[in-house]
């Protein structure tokens, strides 16, 4: 039987050695599990809120992530539920119990362990997402700063005040005073300000490769804080100074 030479020939069989791109077939999208989809939404929300702030609309977030608005609400029925999850992932989740054990270690001198703590803590908080979301929330609903500072007030600041007193040879279990806390906030806030300059003001921190010098800057701040605490908060009474000179 004579065949028409002008009839179109069937396409050659696909070579399994080549991907879908080689045959022109559409790439099949991997179907995500519920856990994977939830992770995709949370990670996308962190990036989105870091860029636009917590006032960004969830409809825009869904479009940004590449999911439907309805699917987003399936996983997070309210915007606050999503913000709460972001807080747990990005803020509460960074806290390491090992930091408390470090500060409670009586075998280490105070300057060493406070310096080690802040160097490690800085590595956790010096990220664009952490710094910008904390600031954005502080400018809107305060939800994230309120919760994070409550964590710091319960698990960090009392330990640092205790160690400051120990360094200055002050024996006291009294509640931290306002002056003690404010001087400590000078240290704590000064270290955070390094990240603020990078990720909010977008101003260079001193040094050609500034992040390489963070440990040195933090060491300087801790040393300065401990020196000032001894002079400002717990000065030696004049009578004792006179006794020591005789």
HELIX and SHEET records of a PDB file:
HELIX    1   1 UNK A   20  UNK A   23  1                                   4    
HELIX    2   2 UNK A   34  UNK A   52  1                                  19    
HELIX    3   3 UNK A   58  UNK A   65  1                                   8    
HELIX    4   4 UNK A   69  UNK A   75  1                                   7    
HELIX    5   5 UNK A   79  UNK A   90  1                                  12    
HELIX    6   6 UNK A   92  UNK A   94  5                                   3    
HELIX    7   7 UNK A   97  UNK A  103  1                                   7    
HELIX    8   8 UNK A  110  UNK A  125  1                                  16    
HELIX    9   9 UNK A  128  UNK A  139  1                                  12    
HELIX   10  10 UNK A  143  UNK A  155  1                                  13    
HELIX   11  11 UNK A  157  UNK A  167  1                                  11    
HELIX   12  12 UNK A  178  UNK A  199  1                                  22    
HELIX   13  13 UNK A  210  UNK A  213  5                                   4    
HELIX   14  14 UNK A  214  UNK A  232  1                                  19    
HELIX   15  15 UNK A  238  UNK A  245  1                                   8    
END                                                                             
